[in-house]
Amino acid sequence: MLLICDDERVSPTNEELWADPVHQAWWEDLQRRGSMLSGQRLRPVVDATTVRVRDGETLVSDGPFAETKDFVGGFVVVDCPNLDDAIAIAAGHPYARWGGVEIRPVWE
């Protein structure tokens, strides 16, 4: 899984993202590889809700778990034969230029 991390203050709109030639090239590469299983862009952290249970009590708060300028803005699930391919896909994502793309293997 690729966790797309960004600074919300510079995050482009969906329209800007799809118009970005780097994003278009990345998307075409994913299609060519046949690697993408699923993915979705997430709403801003202002729309987040965090749930914790402490001593049997459910605590609900608005926003993310921790204060941070970087946030997970989306995810992409890819099927890759090895880490090198996952790194190549992550490096091609436009957010890797100003944010980051974290590669996380999933349990099978």
N, C-alpha and C positions, 0 to 999 in steps of 0.2 A: 504494500500500500504506500502510496506517496501522499504525505501530508503537506499540503501547500501552505506555507507560512508567509505571512505578509505583515507589513505595517499598515494598519487600517487607514492611516492618514494619507497614504499615497495610492491606495487601491483603486484601480480603474473601474469604470462601470462595465457592465456586461457588454454593452455595445462597443466600448473602447477596446475591451479585451478581444472580442471577435474581429475587430478591424485591425488589430496589431499583426503585422506580417510575421513576427517571431512566433506568436501564438498560432497563427494559421499554419506555419511550417511545422510546429510541434504537433499539432492536431493531425496533419497529413502524415507525419512520420508514424504516429500511433496507428493510424488507419492502415498504413503500408505494412507495419509489423504485425497487425492483428492482435495487439497486446492488450488493449483496453477492455476490461471486464465491466467496470462501472465507474462512476464519478459524479461529483456534484459540487457546486460552489455553495458555500455556507453564508447565511445572513450575517450581518455585523454583530460584534460582541454586545452591542446595546440590546439586541434581541435575545441574548442568551439567558438561560436559567440554570443555576447550579444547584444540585441536590446532594446533600450529605446526610448521613445518619450517624448520630453520636449518642451513645448511651440510650439507644432505643428511640431517640427523638429525631424526626425528619426535619431537617433544616433546609429551607428553600431561600435562595437569594437571587437577585437579578444580576446579570453579568457573568463574566468568567470566574473561574476558581481563584485566580491570582491576578493582581495588577501587572500588566505587561504591555509593551507597545507592539510586540509581535503576537500574532494570533494565528490559529489554524483557520484559514479562509476557505478551505475546500479539501477534497480528497479525490484521488484517482486510484482505482484498483487495477493493477496491471498483472499480466501473466508473463513472467520473464524466465528464461532458462537459467539465468545466472545473475549475479550481482553486477557484473560489468554492463549488461544490457539495461538493468534498472538504473544504473548511474547515468548511462547515455540518455535515457528517457528523461530522467530528472534534470539533467544539465540542460536539456533543450527547452524546458518549461520557462516561459518568460519571467515568472516570479523568482527564478533562481538568480536573475540579474540584480534584484534589489531586496528580495526577501530570502527565502530559503525553501528547499524541498527536502523533507525528511523521508528517508526510505525506511519502512518498517515491515519486516516479514510478518506474515500472518500464521497463526497456528493452523495446522492441517489435521 
